[in-house]
């Protein structure tokens, strides 16, 4: 019997339905289904999933159909696609009964959305196309939803132009109707289209702007999309944190399908970061969840990640070949071209691991070459597999060519970013290819080839032209707030609750400041790497030692005036452990008023570590006390080279690459002649140190007390040829661009220097640990010193561990006397460190600098 309701009951049903729609839009399916059921009961219709045609009178059938359509979305999210489609069949009967064009359009649109949610973009487009004929009957909100859904379906088919057009139209309609959330969704999706087109900078910028349209609106799925872009950009730590944020929202909202997608993305992130065990566990869990819900689209994606994890974990290749082939066939059948090629490449790798070379070569020919429009990660994977296949086939030259082409593609990709953060992070995607390139060169036994391979693979950001960011008032405000927050942390004492709140605020502000810089577009090109002859032309009597690592082994290429030699130095792991031990000892010995017995024990431990490192790193090289240029790798960049016994008093320059060193060595001098020295607060001997430094140079400007502020440093960056800073500093390992120097008016962040228009030729950071850098894959160092070198500073003196105030002052007094007497920065530091009254862990980074002759005394 048809049921009619009083207006009050109809109004209540309408209100409950509107709340159900909002719950679905916010990805809260359990709440959406509960509200839909209450709305149906308000009309006297009973359970929405047990209705049939004829259960409502014409006056309420339209509303009831909408309620059922909304409940179908919730049902599918909670119980699977088939359950949701069955509920939609009921809604279609209700809409047909009343001949409602609006109802029929909504049913077709919702059916398209359900297919879309479960990964079938082809069927989704068919349904959404059938809904288009009813579009004029739909409300503004429903038209926007239709355009959003169809745009996403186009994305699934990689029809990016059509998708972008739908999102643009949705944004236009939503903006006119003041529908902020729908406009934000459209702008976000437009950013996702940019991501699929390979424009990561544009994607990150669009997504950031979308959030600002209506703060607080993004759902867990929207946050998850941003994590995917961050991962493709190489920002694994940020991606993992963003996925965790999305997962919290999705779990709270009981959006289980999206939560399983988040597991897949966490597995991908763990795999890129090298955490194979976590990647396999998460991918297996997600695969099982998708399998139970009948979602084959995402089940295949989870299986793909799991196979990659199995391969990385060293599972026998023979066991992975058939699963990879099967998955490749499934993905090919549903038109997932890029994923199918990835599965095929995994099968090739499995065959190579199993020693089945002929089959591997035949399958690789089937897989074919990637399109230039494919994501960078897919292209690099293909290069890596092709290079490996060539190498196993004994075709070393062909293998090296594939690896070089891949590294060149990565370089172009990095050069598209204007942010040093993104430039250095992107190197993670090429770490396997870089190691492969070096291994191929090592197998060939030619030192010059190993040198060239290492130069191509390392410190690409040092070869990318600097992009000057435009003025950003919002970023400046956030930096001011961040500075205030850091000061509050400094003064907060031991209150755990207050400290936890301040640290959360600090992290949020750092994320916002950093994300704004990600919008910078790079120059799109990089300098070519220097060859050995270019390096020799600058070396004179010095030797250059390029340390390289591959397959857990450490090697060194020594470039001298007349020959190039390759040396095997043994396992890398013991060296890493010795460096870490030495740095820990350096931090302890720098503490004031250390008990004599403890100081003696720590110094003895430090001497043992330094002697062991000297024996493994330098003794085999036969350097004979020659002046040295060190191109470090990994943690070797954190080593105080002057403290090694054989290098006491020997000038040493440390550079991220031979190319960067050669460019800096050839740089022209500026016409500036000002010297600036300043002392920050809390440094016991800081005033005396900068007074001595200032007295060594004609017309030097010295700032102490309140005058030693951030403005003084920023002004010196633009005017001085040499800047000396005696201040406390902190290297922030997790977020190195927020490493800082403490000045009279608060901290100055490395992030702020990255926006400077120029930098002094020579900078002395007589501050704790500001010579440190967080080393990312590809030997991409990031910290205050690396920012200064990138800005054009030729030589930076910085500490790689904590240093006592008195030791720093004594070392720097001798340093300036020698520098003013005509010694270059590396030679002056070597002698000053060797004669210091304590351990001085300072390093000369970049290329040695000599003061203009008119200053020398």
VOGU-3710 file (C-alpha; in Angstrom, 3 decimals, decimal comma):
1> xxxxxxxxxx> 0,000/0,000/0,000  1,311/3,430/-0,930  2,095/5,650/1,988  1,523/9,403/2,245  2,946/11,647/4,991  2,082/14,920/6,654  4,158/17,997/5,652  5,976/17,962/8,990  7,064/14,376/8,413  8,121/15,164/4,833
11> xxxxxxxxxx> 10,157/18,086/6,109  11,876/15,898/8,674  12,627/13,284/6,008  14,109/16,004/3,766  16,299/17,264/6,596  17,547/13,755/7,427  18,254/13,097/3,752  20,261/16,314/3,417  22,353/15,250/6,408  22,866/11,814/4,832
21> xxxxxxxxxx> 24,134/13,446/1,630  26,602/15,524/3,627  27,758/12,433/5,521  28,439/10,634/2,222  30,237/13,648/0,826  32,385/13,723/3,953  33,111/9,994/3,429  31,135/8,869/6,498  29,165/5,983/4,945  27,957/4,378/8,175
31> xxxxxxxxxx> 26,431/7,664/9,315  25,047/8,277/5,821  23,250/4,905/5,778  21,816/5,413/9,266  20,458/8,838/8,318  19,006/7,505/5,046  17,154/4,770/6,925  15,769/7,282/9,379  14,652/9,496/6,479  12,837/6,575/4,806
41> xxxxxxxxxx> 11,131/5,638/8,073  9,997/9,260/8,486  8,053/8,747/5,237  6,659/5,468/6,567  8,555/3,478/3,925  10,507/1,070/6,177  14,024/-0,088/5,338  15,478/1,529/2,218  17,099/-1,676/1,005  13,799/-3,614/1,076
51> xxxxxxxxxx> 11,600/-1,204/-0,855  9,817/-1,923/-4,108  7,872/0,191/-6,560  4,511/1,313/-5,299  5,520/1,791/-1,688  5,081/5,573/-1,793  2,508/7,944/-3,258  3,524/10,303/-6,094  3,936/13,217/-3,683  6,723/11,497/-1,766
61> xxxxxxxxxx> 8,096/9,049/-4,357  10,598/11,587/-5,678  11,992/12,276/-2,226  12,032/8,588/-1,398  13,953/7,854/-4,622  16,590/10,413/-3,632  16,859/8,848/-0,187  17,372/5,413/-1,708  19,964/6,756/-4,172  21,925/8,259/-1,295
71> xxxxxxxxxx> 21,708/5,036/0,711  23,062/3,079/-2,274  26,349/5,010/-2,021  26,627/4,259/1,711  25,712/0,598/1,181  28,352/0,135/-1,524  31,035/1,690/0,656  30,147/-0,574/3,562  29,107/-3,824/1,853  30,494/-3,810/-1,686
81> xxxxxxxxxx> 29,512/-2,838/-5,247  26,847/-5,523/-5,808  24,940/-4,500/-2,668  25,001/-0,851/-3,715  23,813/-1,578/-7,258  20,915/-3,660/-5,902  19,721/-0,689/-3,836  20,012/1,541/-6,919  17,730/-0,817/-8,846  15,017/0,005/-6,299
91> xxxxxxxxxx> 15,627/3,725/-6,769  15,339/3,335/-10,547  11,941/1,650/-10,149  10,749/4,523/-7,961  12,002/7,133/-10,456  10,391/5,272/-13,381  7,122/4,981/-11,476  6,868/8,773/-11,213  8,485/9,472/-14,624  11,022/11,701/-12,890
101> xxxxxxxxxx> 13,782/12,918/-15,218  15,614/14,207/-12,163  15,336/10,819/-10,446  16,508/8,890/-13,501  19,426/11,254/-13,969  20,422/10,870/-10,338  20,200/7,072/-10,533  22,429/6,917/-13,637  24,843/9,380/-12,102  25,028/7,439/-8,850
111> xxxxxxxxxx> 25,502/4,160/-10,702  28,391/5,759/-12,575  29,859/6,949/-9,283  29,669/3,449/-7,781  31,457/1,924/-10,757  33,999/4,700/-10,445  34,545/4,060/-6,743  35,236/0,419/-7,492  37,757/1,151/-10,224  35,718/0,582/-13,407
121> xxxxxxxxxx> 36,049/3,948/-15,134  34,836/2,504/-18,474  31,425/1,488/-17,129  31,329/4,669/-15,081  31,618/6,783/-18,246  28,823/4,779/-19,927  26,458/5,420/-17,012  27,438/9,062/-16,655  26,914/9,600/-20,383  23,387/8,225/-20,066
131> xxxxxxxxxx> 22,799/10,622/-17,159  23,785/13,644/-19,246  20,419/13,719/-21,063  18,747/14,441/-17,711  21,276/17,106/-16,675  18,900/20,109/-17,152  16,538/18,588/-14,575  19,218/18,408/-11,877  19,922/20,986/-9,196  23,083/23,086/-9,208
141> xxxxxxxxxx> 24,644/20,854/-6,559  23,808/17,696/-8,498  25,167/19,149/-11,749  28,437/19,932/-9,968  28,561/16,403/-8,566  27,941/14,971/-12,034  30,797/17,023/-13,519  33,134/16,020/-10,695  32,338/12,328/-11,123  32,626/12,345/-14,895
151> xxxxxxxxxx> 35,892/14,246/-14,645  37,274/11,592/-12,314  36,110/8,879/-14,730  37,986/10,647/-17,517  41,058/10,704/-15,266  40,764/6,942/-14,917  40,971/6,636/-18,707  43,789/9,245/-18,815  41,598/11,544/-20,912  43,062/14,536/-19,139
161> xxxxxxxxxx> 41,779/17,322/-21,392  38,151/16,178/-20,977  38,651/15,763/-17,236  40,137/19,236/-16,856  37,238/20,747/-18,826  34,680/19,109/-16,508  36,510/20,283/-13,392  36,796/23,825/-14,748  33,053/23,922/-15,516  32,238/22,557/-12,068
171> xxxxxxxxxx> 34,456/25,195/-10,434  32,741/27,924/-12,472  29,231/26,800/-11,501  30,168/26,257/-7,863  31,880/29,644/-7,612  28,822/31,406/-9,069  26,528/29,548/-6,643  28,918/30,104/-3,700  29,335/26,372/-3,136  32,799/26,528/-1,581
181> xxxxxxxxxx> 33,295/22,819/-0,878  32,334/21,753/-4,407  34,579/24,435/-5,851  37,414/23,202/-3,638  36,862/19,630/-4,840  36,925/20,762/-8,469  40,147/22,727/-8,007  41,730/19,812/-6,160  40,770/17,396/-8,938  42,177/19,786/-11,506
191> xxxxxxxxxx> 45,424/19,520/-9,547  45,219/15,738/-9,728  44,888/15,993/-13,507  48,082/18,077/-13,507  49,734/15,344/-11,447  48,763/12,689/-14,005  50,124/14,940/-16,751  53,490/15,044/-14,949  53,197/18,622/-13,670  53,943/17,996/-10,002
201> xxxxxxxxxx> 54,634/21,646/-9,222  51,273/22,685/-10,666  49,531/19,824/-8,868  50,928/20,725/-5,466  50,063/24,390/-5,999  46,493/23,654/-7,136  45,888/21,305/-4,217  47,255/23,840/-1,747  45,016/26,560/-3,158  42,006/24,244/-3,117
211> xxxxxxxxxx> 42,363/23,696/0,630  42,435/27,463/1,182  39,043/27,933/-0,506  37,268/26,495/2,509  39,676/25,546/5,336  38,760/22,323/7,061  36,733/20,816/4,218  39,143/18,224/2,786  38,061/14,627/3,280  40,427/11,746/3,910
221> xxxxxxxxxx> 40,348/10,837/0,216  41,385/14,371/-0,761  44,279/14,269/1,707  45,267/10,858/0,292  45,451/12,312/-3,229  47,934/14,893/-2,003  50,036/12,134/-0,472  50,244/10,430/-3,883  51,659/13,597/-5,413  54,148/14,021/-2,570
231> xxxxxxxxxx> 55,341/10,452/-3,079  55,853/10,939/-6,818  57,842/14,069/-5,941  60,100/11,908/-3,746  58,980/13,421/-0,439  58,602/10,063/1,298  58,538/11,380/4,864  55,936/14,016/4,040  53,905/11,506/2,024  53,862/9,015/4,885
241> xxxxxxxxxx> 52,788/11,690/7,373  50,028/12,835/5,010  48,804/9,261/4,512  48,683/8,831/8,291  46,595/12,013/8,510  44,253/10,707/5,808  43,964/7,313/7,522  42,892/8,935/10,795  40,094/10,774/9,007  39,018/7,700/7,049
251> xxxxxxxxxx> 39,017/5,431/10,100  37,012/7,965/12,062  34,497/8,142/9,228  34,458/4,338/8,756  35,327/4,737/5,078  36,855/1,285/4,774  37,414/1,313/1,027  39,446/4,511/1,143  41,240/3,243/4,230  42,420/0,204/2,261
261> xxxxxxxxxx> 43,611/2,561/-0,499  45,575/4,425/2,161  47,225/1,128/3,121  48,330/0,642/-0,491  49,792/4,133/-0,606  51,617/3,567/2,684  53,002/0,351/1,207  54,208/2,262/-1,878  55,825/4,886/0,337  57,571/2,269/2,471
271> xxxxxxxxxx> 58,860/0,581/-0,687  60,314/3,832/-2,049  61,879/4,560/1,349  63,457/1,087/1,401  61,301/-0,386/4,198  60,473/-3,583/2,327  59,012/-5,498/5,285  56,429/-2,807/6,067  55,582/-2,467/2,369  54,850/-6,194/1,998
281> xxxxxxxxxx> 52,757/-6,365/5,178  50,579/-3,383/4,272  50,125/-4,455/0,647  49,050/-7,958/1,706  46,530/-6,564/4,186  45,065/-4,219/1,570  44,911/-6,975/-1,059  42,906/-9,200/1,297  40,524/-6,377/2,188  39,851/-5,545/-1,484
291> xxxxxxxxxx> 39,422/-9,211/-2,323  36,770/-9,623/0,402  34,848/-6,619/-0,934  35,095/-7,739/-4,555  37,075/-4,659/-5,618  39,284/-6,148/-8,342  40,644/-2,793/-9,492  42,334/-2,032/-6,198  43,063/-5,680/-5,434  45,272/-5,737/-8,537
301> xxxxxxxxxx> 47,027/-2,526/-7,455  47,757/-3,988/-4,017  49,067/-7,194/-5,623  51,362/-5,157/-7,847  52,914/-3,411/-4,852  53,172/-6,742/-3,025  55,018/-8,301/-5,961  57,463/-5,399/-6,010  58,015/-5,907/-2,298  58,547/-9,655/-2,736
311> xxxxxxxxxx> 61,130/-9,007/-5,416  62,932/-6,419/-3,275  62,886/-8,828/-0,324  64,758/-11,420/-2,369  62,013/-14,011/-2,776  62,997/-16,640/-5,369  62,311/-15,232/-8,821  60,927/-18,510/-10,070  57,981/-18,217/-7,673  57,095/-14,698/-8,812
321> xxxxxxxxxx> 57,109/-15,166/-12,584  53,644/-16,650/-12,999  51,849/-14,332/-10,521  53,431/-11,368/-12,318  52,394/-12,691/-15,756  48,828/-13,343/-14,547  48,577/-9,859/-13,082  49,944/-8,363/-16,276  47,222/-10,124/-18,310  44,491/-8,960/-15,922
331> xxxxxxxxxx> 45,674/-5,361/-16,036  45,980/-5,443/-19,819  42,402/-6,732/-20,096  41,003/-3,742/-18,174  43,123/-1,192/-20,063  45,523/-0,363/-17,210  48,466/0,159/-19,561  51,075/1,564/-17,174  50,299/-0,928/-14,381  50,358/-3,797/-16,909
341> xxxxxxxxxx> 53,822/-2,721/-18,084  55,008/-2,598/-14,462  53,751/-6,146/-13,878  55,540/-7,235/-17,057  58,782/-5,638/-15,886  58,474/-7,414/-12,528  58,105/-10,687/-14,439  61,280/-9,861/-16,406  63,171/-9,139/-13,168  61,912/-12,399/-11,681
351> xxxxxxxxxx> 63,096/-14,316/-14,748  66,516/-12,680/-14,549  66,755/-13,580/-10,860  65,858/-17,174/-11,739  68,604/-17,289/-14,394  66,116/-17,618/-17,271  67,746/-15,033/-19,539  66,209/-16,022/-22,940  62,684/-15,838/-21,493  63,466/-12,530/-19,825
361> xxxxxxxxxx> 64,726/-10,983/-23,068  61,674/-12,246/-24,986  59,257/-10,846/-22,401  61,123/-7,524/-22,245  60,639/-7,194/-26,001  56,901/-7,792/-25,471  56,680/-5,200/-22,718  58,165/-2,552/-25,002  59,416/0,913/-24,113  57,516/3,409/-21,951
371> xxxxxxxxxx> 55,918/6,521/-23,368  57,561/9,901/-22,632  54,181/10,850/-21,146  54,337/8,061/-18,544  55,168/8,943/-14,930  58,859/9,346/-14,179  58,864/6,386/-11,798  57,516/4,088/-14,521  60,130/5,288/-17,002  63,005/4,879/-14,557
381> xxxxxxxxxx> 61,823/1,372/-13,646  61,837/0,421/-17,329  65,363/1,841/-17,789  66,574/-0,067/-14,736  65,190/-3,411/-15,960  66,491/-2,894/-19,486  69,951/-1,995/-18,151  69,977/-5,091/-15,954  68,958/-7,330/-18,834  71,748/-5,899/-21,004
391> xxxxxxxxxx> 74,274/-6,317/-18,191  73,336/-9,979/-17,595  73,590/-10,534/-21,356  77,174/-9,263/-21,277  76,354/-6,024/-23,113  77,954/-3,578/-20,696  77,942/-0,604/-23,063  74,219/-0,987/-23,787  73,502/-1,370/-20,061  75,437/1,799/-19,246
401> xxxxxxxxxx> 73,629/3,689/-22,018  70,196/2,760/-20,573  71,299/3,777/-17,077  72,689/7,109/-18,324  69,493/7,859/-20,228  67,504/7,175/-17,081  69,690/9,461/-14,988  69,357/12,175/-17,623  65,555/11,852/-17,443  65,748/12,198/-13,670
411> xxxxxxxxxx> 67,945/15,294/-14,013  65,409/16,948/-16,339  62,678/16,051/-13,843  64,605/17,585/-10,930  65,314/20,724/-12,944  61,569/21,333/-13,340  61,375/22,136/-9,641  62,304/25,573/-8,359  62,393/24,353/-4,761  65,674/22,854/-3,516
421> xxxxxxxxxx> 63,566/20,650/-1,247  61,863/19,025/-4,240  65,047/18,955/-6,335  66,898/16,955/-3,702  63,937/14,770/-2,718  63,265/13,598/-6,280  66,635/11,817/-6,351  65,109/8,975/-4,318  63,456/7,653/-7,489  66,830/7,221/-9,169
431> xxxxxxxxxx> 68,791/5,627/-6,330  68,667/2,094/-7,771  69,498/3,313/-11,263  72,393/5,418/-9,940  73,834/2,466/-8,064  73,389/0,333/-11,181  75,232/2,898/-13,304  78,150/2,926/-10,849  78,188/-0,874/-10,584  78,338/-1,208/-14,383
441> xxxxxxxxxx> 81,266/1,234/-14,463  83,044/-0,609/-11,640  82,606/-3,920/-13,469  84,266/-2,338/-16,497  87,327/-1,536/-14,385  87,945/1,932/-15,893  88,491/4,607/-13,190  87,444/7,435/-15,521  84,132/5,668/-16,214  83,468/5,243/-12,478
451> xxxxxxxxxx> 84,235/8,946/-11,942  81,858/9,936/-14,751  79,102/7,629/-13,485  79,335/9,023/-9,962  79,277/12,617/-11,219  76,179/11,944/-13,315  74,402/10,372/-10,353  75,208/12,732/-7,484  74,198/16,202/-6,300  72,113/17,110/-9,348
461> xxxxxxxxxx> 70,620/20,065/-7,428  74,064/21,730/-7,442  73,876/21,779/-11,257  70,355/23,234/-11,488  70,131/27,034/-11,931  68,793/28,882/-8,911  65,211/30,181/-9,076  64,536/33,349/-7,122  61,147/33,093/-5,398  58,721/35,996/-5,704
471> xxxxxxxxxx> 57,769/37,944/-2,611  55,298/35,932/-0,519  53,723/37,968/2,330  51,819/34,932/3,638  55,027/32,900/3,897  56,673/35,804/5,734  53,816/35,895/8,251  54,038/32,154/8,824  57,819/32,383/9,282  57,315/35,125/11,868
481> xxxxxxxxxx> 54,821/32,930/13,698  57,198/29,980/13,437  60,020/32,069/14,898  57,787/33,045/17,808  56,828/29,390/18,327  60,500/28,333/18,371  61,204/31,012/20,978  58,271/29,770/23,050  59,689/26,243/22,919  63,060/27,652/23,994
491> xxxxxxxxxx> 61,429/29,263/27,054  58,794/26,616/27,849  60,852/24,723/30,395  59,759/21,163/31,189  55,960/21,418/30,782  55,170/18,304/28,639  51,669/19,397/27,606  52,793/22,873/26,575  55,818/21,528/24,721  53,689/18,977/22,840
501> xxxxxxxxxx> 51,275/21,736/21,739  54,107/24,023/20,646  55,887/21,265/18,707  52,651/20,398/16,866  52,210/24,038/15,938  55,833/24,233/14,836  55,456/21,216/12,532  52,241/22,598/11,025  53,880/25,965/10,302  56,965/24,309/8,792
511> xxxxxxxxxx> 54,725/22,256/6,500  52,830/25,337/5,364  55,951/27,406/4,679  57,608/24,545/2,813  54,550/23,714/0,713  54,329/27,302/-0,522  57,885/27,045/-1,872  56,998/23,838/-3,726  55,039/25,968/-6,206  58,240/27,409/-7,696
521> xxxxxxxxxx> 58,856/26,321/-11,284  62,421/25,382/-12,143  64,581/26,364/-15,096  64,117/22,951/-16,724  67,808/22,467/-17,434  71,008/21,554/-15,614  74,700/22,055/-16,199  76,542/19,154/-17,785  78,877/17,240/-15,505  82,548/18,161/-15,466
531> xxxxxxxxxx> 84,936/15,705/-17,074  88,286/14,724/-15,632  90,275/17,180/-17,764  88,150/20,101/-16,557  88,793/19,032/-12,976  92,533/18,579/-13,547  92,768/22,073/-14,985  91,799/23,430/-11,543  93,609/20,955/-9,284  97,226/22,033/-9,635
541> xxxxxxxxxx> 99,310/19,885/-7,257  96,252/18,752/-5,277  94,464/15,426/-5,584  90,718/14,945/-5,838  89,227/11,881/-4,161  85,710/10,939/-5,236  84,182/8,389/-2,846  81,456/6,196/-4,349  79,240/3,500/-2,887  77,451/0,647/-4,612
551> xxxxxxxxxx> 76,174/-2,740/-3,497  77,333/-2,128/0,068  80,939/-1,477/-0,959  82,946/1,739/-0,766  85,413/2,779/-3,460  87,468/5,856/-4,237  88,534/7,399/-7,530  91,719/9,454/-7,112  92,264/12,139/-9,742  95,761/13,559/-9,895
561> xxxxxxxxxx> 97,716/15,688/-12,311  98,851/12,711/-14,393  96,697/9,698/-13,584  93,323/8,429/-12,400  93,180/5,453/-10,037  90,340/3,337/-8,662  90,648/1,828/-5,183  88,382/-0,701/-3,427  88,026/0,334/0,233  85,923/-2,537/1,556
571> xxxxxxxxxx> 82,506/-2,676/3,174  80,617/0,573/3,703  78,806/-0,415/6,933  81,870/-0,345/9,228  82,806/3,106/7,931  79,297/4,413/8,621  79,460/3,046/12,159  82,878/4,619/12,805  81,684/8,022/11,546  78,632/7,898/13,800
581> xxxxxxxxxx> 80,778/6,878/16,772  83,267/9,669/16,091  80,540/12,290/15,819  79,001/11,147/19,104  82,395/11,511/20,797  82,841/14,967/19,263  79,520/16,113/20,696  80,463/14,855/24,180  83,960/16,356/24,226  82,556/19,796/23,339
591> xxxxxxxxxx> 80,595/20,013/26,606  81,877/22,596/29,091  83,281/21,493/32,457  83,507/17,841/31,438  85,121/15,715/34,200  88,775/15,095/33,372  88,501/11,304/33,500  85,481/11,269/31,186  87,133/13,739/28,816  90,228/11,546/28,580
601> xxxxxxxxxx> 88,128/8,439/27,862  86,096/10,176/25,178  89,196/11,645/23,518  90,797/8,197/23,462  87,683/6,750/21,836  87,656/9,594/19,307  91,318/9,017/18,434  90,651/5,302/17,873  87,743/6,038/15,540  89,715/8,625/13,599
611> xxxxxxxxxx> 92,694/6,284/13,252  90,430/3,470/12,006  88,800/5,785/9,470  92,175/7,073/8,337  93,375/3,516/7,827  90,364/2,484/5,739  89,622/5,683/3,802  93,026/7,236/3,105  95,886/4,801/3,728  95,223/2,766/0,548
621> xxxxxxxxxx> 95,203/5,902/-1,632  98,880/6,879/-1,383  98,221/10,619/-1,131  101,565/11,511/0,471  100,251/14,549/2,365  99,050/16,309/-0,758  96,381/18,988/-0,612  93,018/17,301/-1,035  89,612/17,871/-2,590  87,107/15,391/-1,169
631> xxxxxxxxxx> 83,892/14,551/-2,976  82,048/12,746/-0,213  79,255/10,219/-0,256  76,568/9,665/2,377  77,722/10,126/5,969  81,291/10,920/4,873  79,999/14,460/4,404  79,632/14,593/8,205  83,254/13,669/8,874  85,677/16,304/10,260
641> xxxxxxxxxx> 88,415/15,460/7,758  91,028/17,632/9,404  90,865/15,436/12,518  92,118/12,354/10,634  95,755/11,783/11,656  97,184/11,822/8,128  95,343/15,067/7,288  96,452/17,117/10,292  97,618/20,431/8,821  96,695/19,358/5,257
651> xxxxxxxxxx> 94,321/21,695/3,363  91,087/19,837/2,572  88,115/21,093/0,556  84,860/19,101/0,716  82,344/19,381/-2,112  79,075/17,622/-3,029  80,463/16,852/-6,494  83,540/17,423/-8,622  81,354/19,455/-10,974  80,245/21,795/-8,180
661> xxxxxxxxxx> 83,848/22,171/-7,014  85,134/22,982/-10,523  82,383/25,564/-11,083  83,074/27,240/-7,741  86,836/27,203/-8,345  86,331/28,981/-11,689  83,832/31,545/-10,384  84,616/35,199/-10,895  85,173/37,470/-7,935  82,581/40,050/-7,045
671> xxxxxxxxxx> 83,439/43,717/-6,691  82,210/43,855/-3,098  84,787/44,338/-0,354  82,823/44,572/2,882  83,534/42,157/5,741  80,819/41,610/8,344  81,218/39,764/11,651  78,487/39,309/14,233  78,038/37,512/17,547  74,730/35,990/18,568
681> xxxxxxxxxx> 73,450/35,684/22,144  74,657/33,042/24,596  78,136/32,508/23,107  80,550/33,142/25,979  83,469/34,245/23,837  81,424/35,487/20,885  82,134/39,209/21,326  85,873/38,626/21,616  85,821/36,291/18,602  84,127/38,758/16,254
691> xxxxxxxxxx> 86,270/41,632/17,573  89,392/39,692/16,572  87,833/38,765/13,235  86,873/42,376/12,547  90,314/43,692/13,484  91,923/41,460/10,862  90,201/43,256/7,963  90,154/46,932/6,889  86,750/48,556/7,337  85,084/45,480/8,785
701> xxxxxxxxxx> 81,610/45,906/10,299  81,097/44,181/13,659  77,657/43,575/15,193  77,136/42,491/18,791  74,251/42,628/21,248  70,928/43,792/19,822  72,628/44,811/16,544  73,458/41,170/15,777  70,002/40,481/14,435  68,427/38,865/11,391
711> xxxxxxxxxx> 68,404/42,116/9,437  72,180/42,396/9,856  72,665/38,915/8,387  70,260/39,492/5,495  71,938/42,821/4,694  75,358/41,171/4,801  74,190/38,494/2,351  73,643/41,194/-0,234  76,626/43,441/0,481  79,495/41,533/2,087
721> xxxxxxxxxx> 82,214/39,540/0,410  82,874/37,724/3,694  80,513/37,007/6,584  81,540/35,596/9,968  78,777/34,421/12,336  79,627/33,407/15,906  76,296/32,114/17,166  74,552/29,016/18,369  73,076/26,965/15,573  70,983/23,843/15,181
731> xxxxxxxxxx> 70,844/21,449/12,248  67,329/20,001/12,022  67,784/16,513/10,599  64,142/15,817/9,771  63,469/19,198/8,179  66,889/20,592/7,235  65,638/23,801/5,610  64,578/24,846/9,109  68,085/24,493/10,477  68,748/27,806/12,179
741> xxxxxxxxxx> 71,136/30,344/13,699  70,115/32,042/16,960  70,413/35,845/16,736  69,410/38,677/19,042  65,849/38,858/17,679  65,253/35,123/17,309  66,294/32,384/14,920  67,154/32,771/11,243  66,139/29,734/9,190  67,985/28,236/6,234
751> xxxxxxxxxx> 64,637/28,526/4,460  64,925/32,321/4,601  68,395/32,296/3,062  67,111/30,192/0,157  65,207/33,266/-0,982  68,219/35,605/-0,952  69,286/37,302/-4,189  73,023/36,805/-3,569  75,474/35,539/-0,975  78,996/36,414/0,212
761> xxxxxxxxxx> 81,903/34,641/-1,464  83,076/33,329/1,906  80,997/32,492/4,992  82,316/31,322/8,358  79,735/29,647/10,593  81,495/29,469/13,950  78,423/27,714/15,314  77,573/24,212/16,421  76,902/21,608/13,714  75,807/24,011/10,935
771> xxxxxxxxxx> 78,154/22,257/8,527  75,898/19,214/8,755  73,476/18,258/6,031  70,691/15,725/5,827  71,875/13,441/3,041  69,172/12,243/0,685  69,624/9,622/-2,069  71,909/10,750/-4,870  74,208/12,367/-2,297  71,835/15,297/-2,165
781> xxxxxxxxxx> 72,775/17,176/1,006  70,355/19,655/2,511  71,157/22,099/5,293  72,301/25,660/5,915  75,712/25,122/4,306  74,272/23,499/1,168  71,844/26,417/0,787  74,716/28,921/0,940  76,749/26,980/-1,638  73,696/26,847/-3,881
791> xxxxxxxxxx> 73,312/30,633/-3,591  76,827/31,087/-4,935  79,023/31,168/-1,832  82,376/29,784/-2,904  83,632/28,588/0,466  81,811/27,875/3,741  83,578/27,052/6,992  81,164/25,087/9,191  81,236/22,608/12,045  80,019/19,028/11,638
801> xxxxxxxxxx> 79,571/18,522/15,399  79,109/20,616/18,504  82,137/22,760/19,287  83,098/24,458/22,534  82,899/28,263/22,556  86,514/28,680/23,670  87,850/26,227/21,064  85,847/27,992/18,334  87,160/31,413/19,370  90,777/30,232/19,506
811> xxxxxxxxxx> 90,535/28,476/16,138  88,899/31,430/14,447  91,397/33,926/15,803  94,232/31,971/14,180  92,123/31,376/11,061  91,559/35,077/10,346  95,204/35,924/10,994  96,301/33,330/8,433  93,571/34,257/5,940  94,527/37,933/6,148
821> xxxxxxxxxx> 98,149/36,904/5,653  97,372/35,397/2,247  96,480/31,748/2,992  93,372/30,417/1,321  90,418/29,243/3,409  91,322/25,520/3,293  94,974/26,095/4,204  94,123/28,596/6,947  91,598/26,218/8,488  94,021/23,277/8,345
831> xxxxxxxxxx> 96,705/25,137/10,274  94,265/26,777/12,714  92,624/23,424/13,524  95,966/21,645/13,950  97,170/24,240/16,473  93,880/24,653/18,369  93,846/23,899/22,080  91,026/21,382/21,641  89,135/19,430/19,028  87,885/21,766/16,276
841> xxxxxxxxxx> 85,508/19,832/13,975  85,363/22,512/11,270  85,323/21,706/7,551  85,998/23,856/4,492  83,035/23,212/2,208  82,962/24,193/-1,459  86,166/25,492/-3,042  88,997/27,289/-1,270  88,745/31,095/-1,180  91,549/33,647/-1,033
851> xxxxxxx> 91,061/37,224/0,159  91,718/40,032/-2,340  95,334/41,203/-2,260  94,375/44,736/-1,174  93,230/43,333/2,212  96,233/41,254/3,067  98,431/42,396/5,929
//
